[in-house]
Amino acid sequence: MFENIFGNNSIKNILKQSIDSNKVSHSYLMIGVSGIGKKMIATEFAKGILCLSEDKACNHCKSCIEFNSNNNPDFFCIEPEGNSIKIEQIRELQKKIQEKPIISEKKVYIIDQADLMTKEAQNCLLKTLEEPPEYVIFILATTEVHKIPITILSRCQRYDFHRITAATIKKQLSDLMEQEHVDTEDKALEYVARMADGSMRDALSLLDQCIAFYLGEKLTYDNVLEVLGAVDTDVFSRLLRNIIARDVPKVLDTVEEL
């Protein structure tokens, strides 16, 4: 469980222990910037909760097989329709939670981008969170927790996700490039990892752009700088040193180079 999801190990361990000890809460709130794995972890957690085997998220029981094919009748993911999550979506949720689980002992609802719920939807959800059926579990994911009412926050176990380290991102990118047999410079992957600013999703997107531009060629550090429209950080360091030394000719040379 969680083997293929990188970063936020402490949160993953707590969630896994809650399943192992049969102490899963009725509602969770996962907070953090985009692309750091909130929804992936929430989905894997849901899969583990619903799994029928002692080896949670086993991928072999009926629940996991249906889950992997997006057909598990006890799992639901609610996402914004347009720019918001509307009250009609929450009302539909309220109708469905009255039906008992079909395969597993629980039903799990993920509400992604929960900060986009309308005020009416928030109030509607609050009524459900106050007295949820014992078999229902809610997982809310958000990037902007300040938009979630305190009345909802107080009923959820809160988990604050941290940005994934550049070293972890680079290791994942390196392993992926090895699997895909793509020749890349180590420094190129290191730069992409830094540019992603803690988001694995952004790192993969940036790397895809670079590979697509130089398809069939070795991806070098200079290639990455060109595709991303970036400048080597060493240039800025040199510029700063020249400014501190008040070396005007070298400062102008560096600016010209930029």
PyMOL commands that set and color helices and strands:
alter all, ss='L'
color gray80, all
select helices_A, chain A and resi 9-20+38-50+62-68+87-96+114-116+119-130+145-147+150-153+166-179+186-195+200-213+221-228+233-244+248-257
alter helices_A, ss='H'
color red, helices_A
select strands_A, chain A and resi 27-31+75-78+107-111+136-142+157-160
alter strands_A, ss='S'
color yellow, strands_A
deselect
rebuild
show_as cartoon
